[in-house]
Amino acid sequence: MTTPPEGRAPTEPQLAAAADTFSMLASPARLHLVQLMSTGRYDVGELAERVGLSLPTTSQHLRKLRLTGIVSATREGRHSYYTVEDPHVVQLVEQIFEHIAPDGSLAPDPPRKDHP
């Protein structure tokens, strides 16, 4: 999705696609899965173990994330490996965790570079 030029409102399709993306990331489990997959590729078993979910539940979340294009899968033999390759999604997830402190509160904004 491209950013609308300054002063122009996003189109209806852009708003719908953005809402769909945020909807997929609104689940703590899916957000955790996306965060993990943004750092490398994992099979469903590794993801389930790292996130603390059952294999069927993890598979359901991965299916939803694949259908929306947030996650991609590569088949190697009997295993599928999942990853997030879209740099915009990776950046979005990285930014939200920079903004949220470990205790769940909002982290303070870093000092602005244009003001001392």
N, C-alpha and C positions, 0 to 999 in steps of 0.2 A: 504494500500500500504506500503510495507516495503522499507526501505532505502537501496540502493545498497551498498555493502561493499566498503570501501575506495579504490579509484583507478579504480573502475569498473563503466562504464557508465550505465545509466538507460536503460532498454529495451524499445523497441518500444511500447509495450502495457503499460508500466509504463508511458512513455511520453504522450501517448494518454489519459490515465486516468487522469493524473495530469492536462493536458490542459483542459479536460472536466470539472474538478472540478473548476479550475480558471475561466473558461468561465461562469459557473453558478454563481460564486461569483463576476463577473465583473459588474453586475447590482447593482446600489446603493440600489434599493428596495429589491432585493433578499439578498444582504449582510446585510441589516438592519434586515430583517426577520430572517436570520440565527443567527445574533448576539443576537436577542431577545430570540430565541428558544434555544440558548446555555445556557441560564440562567434559563430555566424552560419550562413548557408545556403550550400551549395556544390553544384556538380554533380559527377558522378563523376570527370570529368577533372581538375578542380581538386583533389579529394581525393586521387586517385591520385598526382598530381604532388607535393603537399605531404607525403604520407606515404612516397613512394618505392616504391609498388607498381604492378604492372601494372593496366590497366583491368579485365581479367577477375577478378583477385584482389580488387581493391577492390569490384567489383560483388558478388562472393560474400559478402564481409564485410558489405556494406550490406544484402544480402538477409536474412542472419541477424539483423542488428540490427533490421530492420523487422519480421520475423516475431515477435520478442520484444517489440515495442512500444517499444524504446528510441529508435528513430529514426523520423521520419516523412518522407514525400516529397511534394512538390507538383510537379505537371506543368505546365510552361509551354511551349506549342508542342512542339518536339522535345526539350526538355530536362527532366530531373527534377532538382529541387533538394532536398537532404537537410538535415535539421536535427534537433536534440534540443530538444524543447519542454518536456519534463517538468522542472520546477524541482528536483525531488528528485534526479533523475539528474545534472543540472548541478551541484547542490550536492555530491553524493557525489564526482564527479570533481574538482571544485575542491578539496575537502577532502583527497583523497588526495595531490594534487600540492602542497598546502601542507605535508603531512606528510613528503614525500620530497624530500630535497635534490637539487640538480642532479647531484651525483656518484652518486646512487642510494642514499645512506645515509639513515637516518631523520633528519629535521630535528629539532632540539630543540623541545620544547613551549614555547609562549610562556608568559611568567610568568602565573600565575593571578591574577585580579583580586581574589579574596577574601583573598589573602595578599600581604603586602608583599615 
